[in-house]
Amino acid sequence: MSYGYIKIGSEEKAFIAKVEEISGQNVYSCYQCGKCSAGCAFSYKMDKTVNQFIHLIQLGQKERTLDANTHWICASCFTCTVRCPREIDVAALMEAVREISLRENPEKVRIADLPKESLEKLPNIALVSNFRKKTG
Amino acid sequence: MKIGVYVCECGSNIASTVDVDKIVEEAKDLPNVAVSRVYKYMCSDPGQELIKNDIDEYNLDKIVVAACSPRMHEATFRSVLEDKGLNPYVLEIVNIREHVSWVNSDKDKGTEKSMALLTGAVYRSALMKPLERKKVGVIHTALVIGGGIAGIQAALDIASMGYKTTLVEKTSSIGGKMSQLDKTFPTLDCSQCILSPKMVEVNRHPNIKLLSLSEVVAVDGYVGNFKVKIKRNPRYVIEDKCTLCGDCLPVCPVIAHDEYNQGFSPRKAIYISYPQAIPASFIIDPDDCLGINPLICTKCKEVCGPEAIDFDMQPEIIEKEFGAIVVATGYAPYPIENIGEYGYGTIHDVISGLDYERIVSASGPTEGKILRPSDGKIPETVVFIHCAGSRDPSKHLPYCSKICCMYSTKHALQYKHVVHNGTAINFYIDIRTAGKDYEEFYQRAAEEDKVIYIRGKVSEVLEDGDQILIKGVDTLSGETVELHADMVVLATGITPSEGTKEMASLMNLAVDINGFIREAHPKLKPVDTAIAGIFIAGTATGPKDIPDTVSQASGAASKACGILSQDELEIEATVAIVDDSLCLEVVACVLKRAHIALLRCK
């Protein structure tokens, strides 16, 4: 297995600061108990569990954080936020990462271009997310 | 003769693997047995009453109790006999719990063994004779061995209760490891600031006699009456005359490593280990000095105004008697150079926890600036590796050293307080913060001071240019990681000190598998040893933080005073006697400190 390189320099610190600024949360409050992942209804769909995702933020791993699908799978149901023993608004962290992703890499989706069958199948939340992407 | 047999069920402890009803029935047929009974909890008040009533009703002469270890309830049942006017020593305890039910799951075999033991006990009981307890006088002085925080606290507590106390310290000053620490968790009190008032108090307490540079070389006798030989090594500076003026320092031509600063700074051959040292006197290191045999240099003696220097001082042996002894001989850091993959001793900027304490201390070699040893630069990234030696039964220490999670967290936090833009990373296996306000301290380090925690052990620490390459794992993400650091601090584990090992062997104190002195009972007699009158405190019994050490020291002091406060002590009547016609004088018994009667015999 190759080694992932950890460097906590100014870029990494800037990413952490940005997430904290948008979310209003202290990512270092997280002590990695995993209760967020344990209670998340969509953990099985995520390539990084919620606590792994927060851990990546703690280490300032911006690229890997944005590459994960965790924040896009998150439906903001707030189960994690309500249950977190460290009073972290985990959903707000997810939102912050979505914001950063959208601001940097706006992926415009034209709802009108989507085929009718897809539109009928897609859950409402996905459509709402797509509208948000339009505002990115 | 009438013997009463009492079998205890101990709830289900005994009854589940021993057919108690069967052995009670069978016991009735044994010779001299007048009554045989079973009860759920023989040690309970109704259980004791049962025996008392039978003694009256059946005119019993002797009692046999089949229950737990005599270490638990022998005293309880002896007092039952005493209450009824019987001699307390005509009681026989059969241990069918620790020796049968707890170590066996086969009920038939357990019953058979219990019956065999019980039968033997009944026959033995018939031969038992009453014994009388002897009384001995008590010498009302205490000896405390070790002048660290445990010894200091124990000596102060005993002395404050009005008993003369001798405090023996091997090195030139009391204070121990705590004097080397910069700050203490979780309050960040300056260690020296909270320690030195106690050290000063030791020095001026009318009931405390402090013997520095001294070692206990022989201990004889028994509770209340220990005879101790103490070897006092020469200081070569007369304590009472030295005024700490320091005129000797500039003239001394010898430069040596300063042990107090972990070798990071120089000292002269004549020195004082640190300004607050007690006794407040310089000392000459005979290994470094050029004036002690042969006399080549007398520069310090020439400039010493108060004429405090005496090159001809000799070691002396002091013989004293004490009523009680407190052993507080402390710990030594694990020799982390044994962990080859962490590079201590080969990579300059890999340091131990205690090294770091000196570096971060305002009284240390860098005056509190955090500078790395190799080039004196401020490290931008510092990695703290937990469990350096601890929790590694295959090669190093099997146990958790208890204080490292907290002190590494404190180290990281102190680093961030000095180097605000720096990065502090802790590699840990588990974070153990079991102490008052400890968890809050850990959370504060992470939350407020942005100390980073990565769960996983570091496998290798390598030199890479002027940096250090760390190869580790992040077990929470399941990924191997590597990073560069400018300095690495190893959270060094705790081992029994040389003094702890020496004292344990000298006094025949039982030690555990790791060499720490064993308590008489790990939970209920934490400051007693197996030898009456000898108590233990602090890290001599195992890894411990300062609050636990201090409480234990006060506990040991209070137990010691329990002996010192008596005019005479009752000595157990069950002593061995020596059959001169059979004794081969191999003295194994004396070496094992079997009992006072043997010592007297010789």
Interface residues (C-beta under 8 A of the other chain):
Chain A: M1 S2 Y3 G4 Y5 I6 K7 I8 N26 Y28 S29 Y31 Q32 K48 N51 Q52 H55 L56 Q58 L59 R86
Chain B: T381 T423 I425 I431 Q443 A446 E447 K450 V451 I452 Y453 I454 R455 K471 D474 L476 S477 E479 T480 V481 E482 L483 H484
